[in-house]
């Protein structure tokens, strides 16, 4: 098996670097040559992590932060990367990056290349955020990282190489086509909580109180609230607001509606109040969200 591990520097770290012979084999593979991994790893709580490449790297570098924070500097501009954000460093671009001293990042990272690699790289470089709305499927992306790692760890046989290519395409596709990935439907059950959530989704343009929502679940208010928070980690009203903001995000992405029209469509007559709620939930104002095109370009 042609694989190589670099020396551990962070507790719990995983790293795999493909040898030149493996890369040569990949470049001759009809399927894998279009998009492939050359290095992949996971650095948890990577205190004092720092890397500088004055000549850049021969591959694109994906850094996916799942906890803590860090920074990336390219062309003299410094970008801060935090939890649930990712950044793709262009190949051959001089750069440096490192973990925050007080709150070091935990990151999944990989180097990738191939004839189709640049298709997954947005020309406007800045950290992309994967908003943790319902069905954002963050754990699915982490699993894709893990599956790529363990597939290549087993060896660089033809099947492993081709399968890792399929997994990498899925991972990068989930980032580039963020909105489509997020819109995949959850399996809807007939339990009281699922029924209540469906009722919320069907009435995003209304103002609902917890008594109304609970009555639709056919449970007492107290029992409903207890089960709901146990299932979602949020109160029913908090979740209802999340669903409203999720819908607002979609409209900001895919419609030309004015902010006040979007606010009204999710039950807010006061646009200024809607803006405050949106910023509290999403971290940016509706106008900034639309300008950056954050979901369209993920």
N, C-alpha and C positions, 0 to 999 in steps of 0.2 A: 504494500500500500504506500503510495507516494504522497505522504502528508507530513507536515512539519508544524510543531507547536513552538511558539516563542515562549520565553521564560515568563512565568507569572509575575506580575508586579502589583496586582490588586487582588485582595482576598475574594475568591469565588469567580475570578476571571476565567473566560473561555476564549481561545483564539486558535484559528486554523489558517495557515497560509499554504496555498497550493504551490508545488514545485514547478520549475520551468518545463519539465517533461509533461506534467499534467496540463499545463496551459497550451503547450504545443499540440497535445492530443485533442484538446477542446477546440482549437482553431481549425482542426480538420474535420470536426464533427458537423454534419449537415444541419443538425438541429441546434446544438449548443453554441455554435460559433457566432450566432446573432446576438446573444445576450448571456453573459456568464459571470460567475463570481471568481475572484482571484484570492481574496482575503475576507475573513468574516470573524466576528467576535462579539463578546459581551463584557463590558467593564462596569461592575457594580460599585457605587460609591467611590469613584475613581479620584481620590484626593491627590492633588499635585500632578494630575495628568496634564501633560504638555507635549505638543508635537509641532515641529516646524519643518517645512519642506521648501527650501529656497528655489528649487527648480520645479516645484509642483510634483504631481504624481501621474504616472502613465494611465491610471484608471480614474473613473469617477468615484467619489467617496460619499456614501450615504451615512449620515449620523442621525440616529433616532433616539431622542432623549425621553426616558420614561420616568425619571425622577431627578430632583435637584436641578442644577443649571450649570452652564458653561458659556464659552464664547468662541467665535470663529472670526478670523481676520483675513480679508482678501482685498488686495489693491488698496491697502491702507485704511479700509473701512471695517469697523468692528461690529459684529452681529452677536447679540445675546440669545442663547438657546436655552429654553426651559422645558419643564415637564410637558409632554404631549406635543412637542414640536420636532420637526426634522429639517435637515439642511443637506443639500447635495452640492459638494464641492466639485467644480469643473476640473476635468483632467488637464494637466500641464499648466495649471494656474498656481503660482507661488502662494503659499498660505501658511497659517499657523493657527492652532487652537488649543484650548485647555479648559480644565474644570474650574468652577468657582471655588475660591479658597474656603469660604465659610459653608457653602452648600454644594458640595461636589456632585457632578452629574452621574447618573447611571445611564449608560448608553449601549444600545445595540448598534453595530456599525458593520459596513461591508464595502469592499471595493468591487466595482463591476465594470465591464467593458463589452465590446461586441459591435457588430454593424448597426444594431438597433438601439444601442445604449443612449445616444443623444436624444432619441425620441422621448425618453422619460425624464429629461432634464429641462426645467423651465429656464429660459434665458434671463429672467429677472430674479436675481439671487437675493433672497431674504428668507428667514426662518418661516416655514409653513406650519400652521397649527392644525392639529387634529382635534377639533372640538369634541368634548366628551358628552355629546348629546345621546339620547336613547338610540341604540343600534349603531353607535359609532364603531363598534366591533374592534376595539383596541387590542383585546386579547388575541383576536384572529391574526393580527399583524405580528405580534410577538411569536405566535405559534409558527408562522411562516418563517421567521428568522431561525427559530429553533430547528424546524424541519430541514431547512437548507443546511444548517451546520451539521446535524447528525447524519444527513444523507451523504455529505462529502466526507465526514469523519469515517464512515464505513469503508471508504475507498473510492478510487477514481475509475471505477469500471464504467463501461458505456452507459448502462442503465442509470447509475448514480449521477453521472454527468448530465444526462438528458433530463432526468427528473428534477435535479437542482435547477436546471434552466427553466422548467415549467413553474417551479415554486418562485423563482426570482421574478419571472414575468408577472405572476399573480401579486407578489409583494409590491413591486414598483407600480403596477396597474392600480392597486388599491390606494396609492398615494396620488398618482396623476389624475385618476378618475374618482376622486374622493366622494363627490356627490352621488355618483351612481353606486359606488360601494356602500355608502351609508344608507341608500334608499332600499337596499335589499330587505325584503319583508321578514319580520319576525314571525315565528310560528304562533298563531293565535289560538289560545286555549279557551275553554268555556268556564274557567274558574271565575270566582267573583272579582278578583283583581284584574284579570284580563278583560272582563266585561266592562269594568269601570274605566280602564284605560281606553278602550274602544269608544266608550261614551264620551270621554274627554276629547278624543281625536275628532269625533263627529260634531263637536260643539265648540271648536276653537274660537269662533266668532262671538261667543257668549261669555257672560260672567256667571260662573258656577260657584256655589258654596259647598262646603264639605258635606252638609246634610243632603243636598241634592245628589251629589255623586254617590254617597253611601247608600241612599235609597235605591239607586239603580243597581247596586251590587247585591241588594236584598240582605244586607247585614246591618247590625246596629252600628251607629256612628263610631262608638268606642272600639268595637271589635274590628270594624273595617279599617280604621286608622292604624290599629296595631298590626294587622296583617299587611297592610299596604307598606308601612315603613320597614317591616321586616323583609319584605320582598324587594323593594326598590331603594331602600336607605333614605327615602325622602317622604315628606308628608304629601298627602294627595294634592294640596294646593300648590306646593313647590313643584311637583311633577307636572301639574297642569300648566304652570308658567313655563316650564322647560319645553313642553310640547308647543306652546304658543311661539316661543322664541325659535324653536326648530322650524316651524312653519314660516316665520318671518325671514329666517336665513334663506330658506328655499326661494321665497319671493324676491329677496334682494339679489339672489344669484340669477334667477331665471325670468324675472319679469321687469317691466319698465315702470311699474307702479311707484308713485311717490311714497315717501316715508309715511306721510299721514294716512295714505290709503292703505298701506300695509298694516299700520297700527290699528286702523278701524276694522280691517279684515280679521284680526286676531283679538278683537274685543276691547280695544283701547281707544276711547274717544279723545283723550288728552294725549297728543303726540309727544309732548315734553315728558310726561310720565312714562310713556312707552319707551322713549329713548333712554331714560334712566334705568328702567328695568332691563332693557336689552343690554346695556353696557355692563350692568352688574352681573348678568348671566354669562355674556359672551366675552367680556373684557375689552370690547371696543364699541364705539357708537355704530348705529346702523349705516351712517354715511361712510365711515371709515371702512366698515366691513365690505360695502359695495365697491368702494374705490380700489381696495387692495385685490378684490376678486379672489379672496383667500380660498374659497371652496372650489371655484371653477378651475384654479390652477394647481390644485393639489395632485 
